[in-house]
């Protein structure tokens, strides 16, 4: 794996990862994202429907928590998880936890890390972990680490313990990898831990960078336990300690505004669980990422989506807020009654299969009648919209227009706060 940077502007890195995959022929542009899967399959989609989506990432994220029960099957299969799931030519990255499903805290110790599979908790020692990796044969491996520091304010003692454990796990996994012929071509991703304690984060970054790892994962920034300003300051400090010639990944960051903030701090690769969460809420991504729009197209776009912005009535606001408080201004809640007679596409100008063939009214009908096709169509749209957003980020970096894109995205993000504030006022009046 080789990282070539073509431009670095104010911390933002534009580049290409080459020599990827079993044959070393795959290439990935950065900043980019992973293809989110559950048990090796994109949620709601088959391989055929996945083929209709434009811009699908070449790096597939497999989560150990959803594959752990398949270890014995894959060990007997002997040809690796890529062929087993029908993705033999994809670049496979095996992470520990499913970003779309929160896991409990407080179960790690100095000998094992707890993975929460469909059957419950599984204690993972380094030996057991690497045995599973030998059966899976992924291209990238997130090393075993103690990331159990995001449930609240982390004590200095607990942060130090997370770094010590993670470095110990990393050394053990590297030693086991060297003895495993099946994993000689796999890349170990070192994990940066340390909670919200700056000194421990820096120690973790410096010590991990001394090991023979192929990239770095910034862990522990997911969720709301850590203040936003603290997160951003820690990212700034950590990435400054990492070598420039290796990719930086981050877990648990998916909202468009948060993605841009991380890119400004040197992060290269993100997950794509956010479109899945939006789909599960019965929503469609509808935010604009066109930082240099054609004036005529802009008028059409505004006419098509103006009902999703500030024109919410009190009834609409209450309906949306009751549905799911996590709904953002980057999406529209299609179960709302106002979409029952809306025969326009989910997003005007979108080229996805759903928008080209179906209307908001049809998807609304599928959702309220609990038809499985609703998840399929929404997932197709949400994935393509999200992947196109990353394409726009790379174009904006090439054109030196990232500031315009950031302004556009943050303006839409502010509407989320307004929507929630209006919902609270409505409930207060009642």
C-alpha positions, 0 to 999 in steps of 0.5 A: 500500500502506497499513499501519494499526496497531491495537495495538502491545504490547511491540514486537508489532504488530497491524494491516492492510495495505490497497490491495494488488494490481493493483487495490488491493482486497486486504487482509492482516492482520498478523502474517501469512505468505506463501504459499510456492511453487516455480516459482509453485506451492504444493509438491505441490498444485494450485489445486483442492486449495489451495482446500480449505485454510482461511486461505491468505494473499493474498500469494504468495511467488515465488522468483527462483531457481525462476523464473529459467529462465522469464524468456524465456518470460514476456518473450514471454508479456507478461502477467506471472507472475500470469496465467501461474501462474493467480493473476492476483488474488493479491498477488505478492512476488518474493524472491531465494532459495528459503527451502526450499533452502540456497544456496552462499556466496561468489559475490557481488561488487560488480556482481552477486548469484548466484542458484541456479536449477535449472540452476545459478548465474546471475549477476544484475546490477541491469540483468538483475534489473530486466529479469526483474522487468519480465517478471514484473510482481510487486506486491512486489520484494525488491531485489537485495542482498548477503546473503552473510554468514550462513555464519559469524562476519562480519568488520566489513570483510565486513559493511560491504561487504554494506551498501555493495553492497546500498545501491548495488544499491537505488539502481540498482534504484530508478532503473531502476524509475522508467524502467520503465512496467511496474513503476510500481505495484510496491513495492520492498522494501529489504533490511537487511544487515550480518551480525552487526555491530551498527553496520553493521546500524544503518547499513543500516536508517537508510540504507535507510529514507531511500530510497523503499521500501515495506517492509523485509526483515530478511535474514541471520538464517536458519540456525544460524550466528548465535547466537540471543541475537545475532539477537534483539538485532540485530532489536531494534536494527534495528526500532527504527530503521525507520518504523512505517508500513511492513511488516517482513518476515523470511526463513528463520524458520519454527519457531513459537517463533522466529516469536513471538520475532520478532513480539515484536521488531516483525516483521510478515510471515514465510514458510511454507516450514516446513510444506513442510520438515515435509512433506518429512520425512514429518511432520505439524504437531501442536502446540497453539496454543489459548492459551485452551482449553475444559477438555473439549476439552483432555482430548480433545486430550491423549488424542489426541496424548499419544503424540507427547509424552514417552511416546517409547520408546527405540526410538521415539526412535532411529527418529525421530532416525535419520530426520531430526535436524531433526524438532521437537516441533511435528511427528510422524514418520508413518513410525514403525511405531507409526502403522501401526494408528493410525486417528485423524486426524493431529490431533484437532479439525483441520478440514483435508481430510486429518484429516476424511477420512483416518487416521494409518495411511493416511498412514503407508501412503502414506509407506512405499510412496512414494505421491505422495498422501502429500505432497499430504495432508501439505501440505494439513494442514501448510499449514492448521495453520500458517496457523491458528497465525498466526490464533491469534497475531492473536487472542492480540494482540487479547485481550492473551493473547500471553504465554499463547500464547508459554508454550504454544508454548515449552513444546512447543519444550522437548520438542525439546531433551528428545527430542534429549537422550534420543536422544543418551543412547540412542545412548551406551548402545548 
